[in-house]
Amino acid sequence: MTTATPAAATDDDAGVYRPNYVVAAEKVIDYIARRGLRPGDRLPTEQALADELQYGRGVIREAIKILTALGRVHAHKGKGIFVADDPHLRLGAEDEFETFLPADPGHVEELMRFRQVLEGGAARRAATSATPPQLRMLREAASASESAARADDRIAFDLADSQFHARLLEASANRFLESAGGTARRLQSQIVVMALHGGTGGSLASAAADHEQIVTAVMNGDAEGAEVAARYHIERTLIGYQAEIASLLRQPRGDQ
């Protein structure tokens, strides 16, 4: 019999508060990795997972909803819960992407450091390799992010931001940088859902200004300047994420 746990959880290692459904979602990911489950494999039932992971069934149900929305598992009514077959999460030989924990501060920092290397290199290459059409599309995406930031339109900014980084990776003229960068961006979106609970993790205006610096350096053929600007942009994004997560952890431990 499973003992239901409260809505608020305390991380055993760091001693900080996080909602139980977030911690439970991470534990389901860890369970998949430990058991060596592959895409298409069936997971235990919600009740069996609740017993295994020592959470109430309601908490496990919310965790499965999150993981389904993030494309990590999929549930079929009457058939069960299955590991999702997501080609975007198949890059590392050791399956590091498949075991990524979006609310783990260490994983968040490692992912963003990985993005610094990828997009710094992509920006450097773009400064010398981008075609005129690619430069035009990069400029348009940067302008769109600036307009969205001025209007404080988060939805429009997210779209423009995704387009900007996709255009930058395309302009690198390297399919491996483009593929790996796309996977990293996809995982980053999971941080926003699970760790930031939809928060911004920084100033839209600052991010738009960073885009402008990157695109200016790329269009001027300044390879070193483009790399520095791209790496700085991701560093500032990481700092924003860390500040937002810290702010959430300081909030009162009410029901979530």
N, C-alpha and C positions, 0 to 999 in steps of 0.2 A: 504494500500500500504506500502511495506517495504522499509525503507531507507537503502541503502547499506552502510556498514561500511568499513573502511580502513583495510588493511591487518594486521596492527599492533594494538594491544589492550593494554589497561592499566587496571591492576587489581584494582578494586574499593577499596578493603580493604588495600592491601599492597602498592598500588601506584607503582607497578613495571610492566615492559613491558612483555607481552607474546603474541604470534600470536593469532589472533582472532579465527582461526579454532581450536586451543587447548582449549581456553576458551569456545567456543561454544560446543565442544565435552563434556566438563565437565557439561555444562548446560543441554545437552541432557540426560546425566546420571542422573542428579538431577531431571529432568522432569519425567523420568521413575520412580524414587523413590517416588516423591511427588504424582504422580497419581496412585501409587500402581500397576503399570503394571507388569504383570508376563510373563514368557517365552511363546512365541507364540502370545502375544498380539500385535496388530497393532499400530504403531505410526502414528501421523499425517503425511501428505505429507511434502516434503521439504519446499514448500511455506508456509504451515500452521505453521511449526516449525519456519521458518524465521520470520513470523509475531508474533508468541508467544514469541520468545526469543530475538526479535529485532536485528536480523542479516540479512545481505544480503543472498539471496538464494545460491549464490556461496560458501559463507563461510560455510553454513549448509551442502552443498554437500560434502565439504572437511572433515567436522567433521564426517559425516556419513561414509565416506571412512575409516577414522581412526578407528572408532568404529567397523566397519565391520572387518577390519584386526585384531583387538584385540579380536574379538569374542563376543563383547557386543551386537551387533545388526546384523541383516542380511537383505539385500534388494533384492526383487524379481522384476525384471522389469515388469511393467504392473500390479503388485499385491500390492506393497507397501513395507514399512519398518516395520520390526518386532523385538521384543525383542528376543534375542538369547536364546536358551536353552542350557546353558553351565554347565554341572554337576560339573566342577571344581570350580565354583563360588557359590556353595550352601553349605556353612558350618555353618555360624552364624545364630542363631535363629532370630536375628534382621536384617538379610540380610546385614551385614556390608560389606561383600565382594562384593556384587552386587552393592553397592553404592560407592565403592572405586573410588577416583578421582586421577588418576596417576600423574597429574601435580600440585596437591595441596601440598605445602611443609609440611603442618601438617599431611596429610595422608601418605606422603612418610616416614616421621619420625616414625609415629605410626606403619606402616607396618614393617619397619626395626627393631624397638624395639621388635615387635612380633616375627620376625625371630630370634632375639638374644635369646629369651626365648626358642623357639622351637629347634633351632639347637644347642644351648648350652646344652640343656637337651639331645638331640639326641647324641651328641658327648660324653657326660658323660656315657650314656648307652652303646654306641658302644665300649667304652674302656673295658667294662666287659662282653659284650654280643656278639660281632661280631664273626662270624665263620671264619675259615681260608680262605674259598673262598671269603667271603665278604671283608676281609682284603686285599686280593690280588687285588680285583677289585677296592677298594678304593685307594690302592697304584698306580695302573695303571692309574687311572683317575688323580691323583695328578701329576704323571710323564708326562702325556699328556698335562696338563695345563702348566707345566714348559717348555716343548718343544715348545709349541705354543707361550708362552711369549717370549722365546729367539728369535723366528723367527718373533716376532711382528705380528703374524697372528691372528687378532681379531676374525675371523670366527671360526677358529680351537679352539681358547681359549674359546669362548662362549660355544661350544659343550662340551669341556672337563670340563669346570666349571659346566655346568648343570649336567653332569655325576657324577662329584665329589660330589655335594650336594645331588643328588639322592642316591648315594651309601652310603653316611653318614647317611641319613635318614633310608635307608633300614637296615643298620647295627645296628640301635637302637632297632630292634626287637619289635617295637611298631607300629601297623598299623595306629593308630590315629596321632602319630607324623609324620609318613610318608605322610599321606593324607593331613594334615594341612600344612605341609612344602611344599608339591607340589603345593598347592593352592597359598601359599604366594610367591613362586618362579614365578608362572605364572603371578601374579599381578605385581611382580617386573619387569618382562619383559615389561610390559606396561609403566612403568616409563621411561625406556630407549627410547621407541618410542615417548611418548607424552611430557615428561619433558626434556629429554636430547637430543631429536631429533636425536637419534642414536649415541650420544657421549659415551665415555667409562666410565666416572665417576671414574677414578682412574688408577693407574699403573698396567699393566698386571703382571709385575715382582713382585710387592708387593703382589698382590693377589695370585700368584703362591707360593710365599714364605710362605704366610699364610696357604695355603693348606698343604704345607710340614710340618709345625709345628703341624697342626691338626692331620694329618695322623701319624706322629711320636709318638705323645702322645697316640693316640688310639692304635697303635700297641704295645706300651710299657705298656699298661694297666693302664695308668695314667689318671684316670677319671677326677680329678680336672683340670689337665693341659689341657686335651682335651676340657673341657667346656670353660675354660678361653681363649684358642686359638680360638675356634669357635666364641665366643662372640666378641673378639677383631677383628676378620676378618670382621664380619658384621658391627661393629662400624666403621672400616676404610672404608668399602664400602659406608656407609651412609655419612661419611665426604666427600668422593670423589664425591658422587652425589650432595651434597649441594654445593661444590666448583664449579662443572661443571654447575649447574643451575645458580649460581651467575654470572659465567663468561658469560653465554648466555644472562643474563639479562642486562649485561653491554655493549653488542654489540650495534652498531648503529641501529636505528629503521627503517631500510630499508624495502622494500616490501619483503614478504616471500611467 
